[in-house]
Amino acid sequence: MPSSRSHTEVLICGAGASGLSLSIDLARKGVSFRLVERLQEPFRGSRGKGIQPRTLEVFEDFELVDRMTATGGPYPPQREYRNDGSYQDTQEFSDLAPTASEPYLMPLMVPQFLTEGVLRERLAELGHVPEFGVELVWFDQDAQGVTARVVTARGEEMISAKYLVGCDGGRSYVRQALEIEFPGKTLGVRAVVADVIATGLSCNVWHRFSGGDMARQISLAPLAGTDMFQIQGPVPAEGDIDLSAQGLTHLVRERAQREDITIDSVSWASIYVMNARLADHYRVGRIFLAGDAAHIHPPTGGQGLNTSVQDAYNLGWKLAAVLNGAPDLVLDSYEQERRPIAAHMLGLTTKYLEAAKADSMHRGRDALQLDLGYPDSPLSVQGPTRGQGVRAGDRAPDAPMRGASGQAVRLFNLFKGSHWTLLGCRVGRLSAVTPRAGLRIHATGARGDLIDVGEHLRETYGLSTGEWVLVRPDGYIAAIVASDQMSILEHYFEGIGLAVP
């Protein structure tokens, strides 16, 4: 029999990037939760190392973007070696520069174990820690909540929760227990990934050998924030691979045709088969899937970890809202919004994989995840017909503003936190709707609290005089309406649980 019982609002299974991100979001919203992880200690590999610009915006909202940037670094130039020993250096992201509306355009390299370490630090600042060595072994649900059994070093424990979220990876116990199908395909590539200390290579470029030859490709990327390289390369579909320092030295020397490269030590190494899979459902009653439990990607393009973090960012505010009285349809929108995004990103990463096989991969703007949105979401409402600018469901751009008192402020500063934001453009009054908990109202105009310096707000958003923009807690546009359509907003607020008491 279980030795103890406990209660919480949300039980999160899996303390990787998605589970940690969800925990941070719930913690800052005052939601009680437990974050449990089957492993005895944090993951220590570099598997996902690319942080895309949209995820950096999420991390700014979490108040850790500067810390994350200081922990990692920019992507190094890629050095492509030719068969005759000559090489060419290229900088894949050299043409990207931040703008007022898109403050982060350069992807950041942070090894996954460092990314998760920064997330754990932020979670600790909010008063919570993951529980390692705690395995979910059974759960059931009814109309009131979820009952789960976990096994710890101290014995079994029963946990009662309002909701359960499976962030437990590609082999998700939660997904399998729910009998949710995970269709997709194996992509015909078996590969090695390893974090190593190496000598014989400069640490300021990403070394790539035998591009275009799937039997001989190998790359060694210097891992920002560490003194290690990440080895990546395809390996034969069958047979054991020697992952020792000696074995990896032999593999690298053979493929690079260089006897001066030596692998001195191995911190972490793995052999994996590339897959592209997408869960049929993200929700069953009070149980949700997020991150790799819902979708797994090939590593090309650096999209998997980013899509997982943004799953959590989408789900966190919705769980908090429903726990605070919002209708259940708010949670229904999670699968409606995030599953199509994952399907799109799976298509993108699979396309990148095919290009990599032909040594012709170039990541474009679609990899930055800034243009992803939810135009077809039931939470996206648009009033007047719009011929320009942003639309409901789009990411809400940043813009430099000035407060009425004269101090500089960015829109992202106004959005930061767990509230909704209502922005008015050249309006005659600030009190467009009745003030209420969970909503902050700002406006430009004669009586507004903001000054639209350089008219960035009006031009970037494509707003006309008198229009209002409602921005969700996760930085996406919920609605755009004219001043004479405020009743649309009042109806919207009632539907999401923001009505005046």
N, C-alpha and C positions, 0 to 999 in steps of 0.2 A: 504494500500500500504506500502511496505517496507520503513522504514525511512532513510536508508542509503545503500550505495553500496561500495564494496571494492574489491580489486584484490590481488591474491596471486598465487604462483606456485602450492602449494600442500595444500589441506584442509584435515586435519586429524580429524576424528570423534571418540572421546573416549580417555581419558587421563589416562588409566591404564598402565600396564607395557609395552604392545606392542606400544601404542600410544606415550608414553614418550620415549621409545627407538628409535622409528622412528624419533621423533622430534630431539633428540640428534644427530643422525646420519646426518640428513638433515642440522641441524644448523652448524655442523663443516664442512660441505661441501659448505656452503654459499647459500643454497637453501632457498627461502622465503616460509613460511608456516604459517598456523593458526592451532592451536590445541584446539579444542572445546570439552567440556564435559557437558552433560546434567545435571549431579548431581551438587548440589550447593556447595559441598565441597568434598575434597578427600575421597576416600574409607578408612575406619578406621578399617577393619578387617584383620585377619591373614590368610585368606583362603589358599593362596599358600605360603609356608614357606621354600621350599627347593630350593637352587641355585646350579645347577649341574656344574661340572668342565668346560664344554664347554661354558656355560654362563659366568662363571668367566673369561674366556679368552676374551669374548666379552666385559665384563666390564673393563678388563685391557685396551683394545683398547679405550674405552670411558674415560679412566683415572679416574676411580672411584673404582677399585677393592679393594684397601686398605681401602678406606672409607666404602665400603660395608662390608668388613670383620670386621672392627672395630665396625660397627653398630650391626652385628649379632654375631654369634659364631658357634662352632662345634656342631654337633648333639650329644646329651647326650647318655649314655648307656641306653638300654631298660631293664626295670625290669618287667619280666613276673611273675604275681602272680598266684600261684596254689590255688586250692579250699581249701586246708588245711591252707592257710595263709602263707606258705613258698613262696620263690621266687627265681628266677635266673636272674642274670644280664648278658647281652651280649652287645658287642660293634659291631654294624653291619659293620662299615667301618674300623675296626682296622688293616686290612691287606693292606690298601692303603697308598702308600708313593709316593710323587712327584718324577719325574725323569727329566732329562735334556730336554726331548722332550715333557713331559706332566707336566708342573709346578704346576698344580692344579688337585689333584686327590680326595681330600676329599670334599664331598658336604658341603655346608654352610647352616646353618639355619638362615634365616632372615624373620620375619613376613612380609606379603605382604605390609602392610601399611608403614613399615619402608623401604622396598625395593623401593617402589614408592616415598617415601620422599627423598631418596638419589638421585633417578633419577631426581626429580624436582629440587633439589639443583644443580645438574650438568647442567641441562637445563638453570637454571637461570644464571649460570656462563657464558653460551654461549649467554646470552642476550634475553632469551625467557621465557615465563610463560604460563601455560595452562589457558584457559578461561573457568572458571566454570560457571554453570548456563546458558549455551548456548546450545540450543537444535536444532539439524538438523531436519527439518520438511518436506523438499521437495528438490529434485534435478533433474536435467536433464542434458544430455550431447549431444554434437555433435562432429564433427571432430576436432574442435579447442579447446574444453575444456568442463568444467563442470560448470553449474550454480546451486547454492544452496541457499536455504532460511533457515535462522536460526532465532530462537526466543530468545530474551534476556530480561532482566528486563527493558531495555530501549525501547523495541519494536522489530520489525522485521528488518532484514538486509539481503541483497542479496550479496552473495560472488561469484565472478568469479575466477575459478582456472583451472590450466592445468590438475590437477589430484585430485581425491578424494580417500581417503583410509578409509575404515570402520574398526576401531579398537574398535567397540562398543559392544563387548561381545556376549554371547551366544544367547541373544534375539535380535541380531543386526537389527536395523532399516534399515541400508544400504543393508544388505543381503536380507531382506524381501521385500524391495522396488524393488530390482532387480529381484525378484522372483527366486532366486537361491535355489534349493532344498537342504535340510540339513538332508540327510538320516542317519540312524544309529539305535540305540536301547536304550531303557531305561533298565538299568541293574538290576532292581529289588531290589535296595537298597535305602531306604530313611534314611537320617542321620542328626544328629545334629552336628554343629560346633559352638564353642563359645569361646571367650576370657574372662577369668575370673581371679579374685584374689581369691586364695584358701588357706586355712590353713589345717594342718594335714598331709601334704605331703612334702617330701624333694624336693628341686628344682634342684637337680643335676642328676636326672634320669628321664626317660620317663616311666611313670607308665601305665601298661597295665593289665586290669583285664578281666577274663572270655574269653580269646582267644579261637577261634574255635566255640563259641556259639553265633550265630548271634543275638539271642534274648537278650543276656546279655553283649555283648562286650562293653567296655568303656575304653578310654585312656585319660590320662592327660599329655600333653607334656609341659615342661617348655619352654617358648618362649624366645629364646636368645635375649638379648638386652632390655628385659622388666622384670617386676616383676610378669608377668601373666603366666597362664597355658592356653593351648588350649585344650578344651574338644572335643573329637570326638567319635562318636558311632552311630550304626544303631538304628533307632526308628521304631515303627509300621508304616505300609504303610498308615494307615488311622488314623484320630483323631488329635486333637490339642495337642501340647507339651508345657508345662509350661517352658518358657525360663527365668523366673525370678531367682534370686539368690536362693530363697527358693525351687523353682521347680527343678533347676539343682542340688541343694544339695540332694534332695530326690532321683533323678535319679542316681547320683553317689553313694550314700550310698547303695542304693538297689542293684546295680550291683557289687560294690566292696565288699559288705558285711562288710563295715567299717563305724562305727558311729562317728569316729573321724575326718572325712573329712567334711569341711564346705566351701561352696562357699560364699564368703563375698560380692562380687559385680560382675556385668557383664558389660564388656565394649562393647561387640558386640556379637550377636548370630544370627544364621540362621538355618533353616531347608531346606534341599535340596534333590532332587532326583538325583542319579548318572546316567549320560548319557554318551554315546560314539557316537559322531556324526561328520561328515565330509562334508563340503560343496562340491557340485558337481563342482563348479568352484571358482577360486580365483580372476579371472579377467573378467570384462565385459567392453570392450572398455577402457575408461580412469578411470575406477573405480576398486579398489582392496579391497580384504578382508585380514585381518591379525589377528592373535591371536584367541581369543575365538569366534570371529565372523566367523572364518573359520573352527574351530575344538574345540570340548569340550571333556574333558577327565574325568574319575574318578580320585579322588585325589591320589590313590595308586601309589607310585613310584615317586611322585613329578616331573611330566613331563610337565604339562600344561603351567605354567608360563614360563618355560624355552623354550618350543617350540614356544611360542608367542614372546618372546624377539628375538629369532633367525629368526623368520619370518621377523621382522622389520629390523634386521641386513642384511638380504638377499635383502630386497626390497629397503632400503635406498640408497645404492650406485648405484643401477640400475636406480632409479628415477633421481638421480643427473646426471648420465651419459647421459640419454636420453634428459634431459632438457638442457644438454650442447652439444647436437648434435649427440649423439650415435644413431644408428638405433633402431627401435622399438622392434626388435627381442630380444634385451637385456631384456626388460620388459617381453616379452613372457616367458622367462626362469624362471621367478618367480614362476608361478604355476607349471611348469614342474619340478622344483627342490623341492619346499616346500610341495606340496600336497602329494607326496609319502612318505616324511618324517613323516608328520602328520599321515598318514595311518599306518605306521609302529609303531609309538609311541602309537597310539590308541590300536593296538593289544597288545603292551607290557603292558600298564596300565590295560587293561582288564584282561590279564593273571595274573598280580599282584593282582587284585581284587579277582579273584577266589582263588588264593593262600591264601590271607588274610582271606577269609571265612573259610578256612580249617586250619587257624593258622600255615601256613607253608611258609609265604612269606619271601624271601630273595632277596634283590636287588643286581644284579650282575653288571658287567661292562657295559652291554647294557643300564643301567640307566644313565650313566655318559655323554652320547651323544658325546663322543669323536670319535667314529668310524662311525658316520653318515657322508655321503658325497653325491656327485652328479656325479657319474661316467657316467651316461647316459645323462647328460646335454648337450645341444648343445654348451655350453660354455666350455666344457672339451675336450681338444685336446691332443693326445699323439703321439709323433713321434716314436722313436725306441721301439721295443718290450722289455718290462720290465719283468724280472724274479724275481726281489726283490725290496724292498723299496716301497715308496709311488707311487701312480698313479694319473693321472689327475682326478680331482673330489674329492680327499681326502682332509681332513684337513691338512694344512701345519704345521708340528711339529715345536716346539721351539728348539733351540740349543744354547749353549754358544759359543761365538766367541770372537775374539780379533781384534780390528781395527789395521790397519797397523801402526798406531802411538803408539800402545801398550795398549790402554784402552780396558777394558772388555765391551762387548756388546752382547745382545741376539738377535736372529732373530726376536722375537716378538717386540723388540724396533725398528727394521728396518721396520717391517710391519705396525706399528702403524700409523693410519691416514687414509686418503681417497684415497691414491695413489695405483697404481699397483707396484709390486716389481719383478725385474728380478734378479735371483741368478745364478751365474756361478760357476762350480766346476772345479778347477785346469785348468783354461783357460789361454790362452796366452795374452788376451787383455780384457780390461774392456768395450770398446765401441763395444759390439757385435751387437748392432742395433743403429740406429740414435737416439740420445736423443730427448725426446719430453715431452710436458707437461703431467703430470699425471703418469709418469713412473720414478721409481728410480732403478738404476742398481748397483749391488754389485757383487763381485766375489772373489774367492780364487785363488791363483796361483802367479806366479812370478810378475805379474803386477797388481794383484788384491788389493782391499782396505781392505780385510778381511783375517784373519788367522784362519784356521779351527782347533781350539784347541781340541786335542783329537780326531780329525776327526769325530766329532759328525754330522756335515752336511753331509759328504760323506756317513757315515754308516747309519744314521737315514733315510735319503732320498734315500739310495741305488743308489747313483750317480756314474757314470763312468767319467773318465777324459774327459773334454770338453763338458759335458752336462749342459744344462741351464733349470732352473725351473722358470716358471712365476706364481706368486701368486696374486690372486685377492684382491680387497680392503677388502673383508670379510674373508680373511685368508684361502681360499681354493685354491688348485692348479688348475690353468687353463690349463697349458701345460708343457710338459717335452720334450725337443728336444735336438738333438746333434748339435755340432758346425756347421756341414755342412748342417743343416736343418733350418737355420735362416730365410729362405724365408717363412717357415711355420708360424713363429712368425709375420713377416711383414704382411702376409695375414690376420692373426688373428687380429692384431692391426687395420687394415682397417675395419674389420667386427664389431668391438666394439667401433669404433669412436676414436681410439688412433693413427690414421695415422699422419705422419709428415705433417704440414700445407703446 
